[in-house]
Amino acid sequence: MKLLSIIRTIVALLPMLIEAIKAAEEAIPGNGKGEQKLVLVRGMLQAAYEAATDVDGTFEEVWPAISKTISTVVTSLKAAGLFK
């Protein structure tokens, strides 16, 4: 998968990533459960990605970038006081 394609995918997914992260936070409340929350978000995104017909590349190709983006979003939301 090419760099620009990955960047476009991340930018397009960002609003949905934020919603998925918030949903995981509500579904699995509490600290120290980040890995379970990430598994939940990954499962949601992977199911949608694999069902889509207009994607470039495979989910495995884009997952590292999505995972890092999720980490950055969570860190930012914690810093903003939205997550504890």
C-alpha positions as CSV (number, residue, x, y, z in Angstrom):
1,M,0.0,0.0,0.0
2,K,1.4,3.4,-0.9
3,L,2.0,6.2,1.6
4,L,-0.6,8.6,0.2
5,S,-3.2,5.8,0.1
6,I,-2.5,5.1,3.8
7,I,-2.7,8.8,4.7
8,R,-6.0,9.2,2.9
9,T,-7.4,6.1,4.6
10,I,-6.4,7.4,8.1
11,V,-7.8,10.9,7.4
12,A,-11.0,9.4,6.1
13,L,-11.3,7.1,9.1
14,L,-10.4,9.6,11.8
15,P,-13.9,10.7,12.8
16,M,-15.0,7.0,12.9
17,L,-11.9,6.1,14.8
18,I,-12.7,8.6,17.5
19,E,-16.3,7.3,17.8
20,A,-15.0,3.7,17.9
21,I,-12.5,4.6,20.7
22,K,-15.3,6.3,22.7
23,A,-17.6,3.3,22.2
24,A,-14.8,1.0,23.5
25,E,-14.3,3.3,26.5
26,E,-18.0,3.0,27.3
27,A,-18.2,-0.7,26.7
28,I,-15.0,-1.5,28.7
29,P,-14.7,1.1,31.4
30,G,-11.7,1.5,33.7
31,N,-8.0,1.9,33.6
32,G,-5.6,-0.8,32.7
33,K,-7.9,-2.3,30.0
34,G,-6.3,-0.7,27.0
35,E,-5.4,-3.9,25.3
36,Q,-9.0,-5.2,25.5
37,K,-10.3,-1.9,24.2
38,L,-7.8,-2.0,21.3
39,V,-8.9,-5.5,20.4
40,L,-12.5,-4.3,20.4
41,V,-11.8,-1.4,18.2
42,R,-9.6,-3.5,15.8
43,G,-12.4,-6.0,15.5
44,M,-15.0,-3.4,14.6
45,L,-12.7,-1.7,12.1
46,Q,-11.5,-5.0,10.5
47,A,-15.0,-6.3,10.1
48,A,-16.0,-3.0,8.3
49,Y,-12.8,-2.9,6.2
50,E,-13.2,-6.4,5.0
51,A,-16.8,-5.9,4.1
52,A,-16.0,-2.8,2.1
53,T,-15.5,-3.0,-1.6
54,D,-13.8,0.3,-2.2
55,V,-10.6,0.0,-0.2
56,D,-7.0,-0.1,-1.3
57,G,-4.9,-2.9,0.0
58,T,-5.5,-5.2,2.9
59,F,-6.5,-4.4,6.5
60,E,-3.1,-5.9,7.6
61,E,-1.3,-3.3,5.5
62,V,-3.1,-0.4,7.0
63,W,-3.5,-1.7,10.6
64,P,0.0,-0.5,11.8
65,A,-0.9,3.1,10.8
66,I,-4.4,2.8,12.3
67,S,-3.0,1.4,15.5
68,K,-0.6,4.2,15.9
69,T,-3.3,6.7,15.1
70,I,-5.5,5.2,17.8
71,S,-2.7,5.5,20.3
72,T,-2.2,9.2,19.4
73,V,-6.0,9.9,19.7
74,V,-6.2,8.2,23.1
75,T,-3.2,10.1,24.4
76,S,-4.7,13.3,23.1
77,L,-8.1,12.7,24.6
78,K,-6.6,11.8,27.9
79,A,-4.5,15.0,27.8
80,A,-7.7,17.0,27.1
81,G,-9.3,15.4,30.1
82,L,-11.9,13.5,28.1
83,F,-10.6,10.1,29.3
84,K,-9.2,9.3,32.7
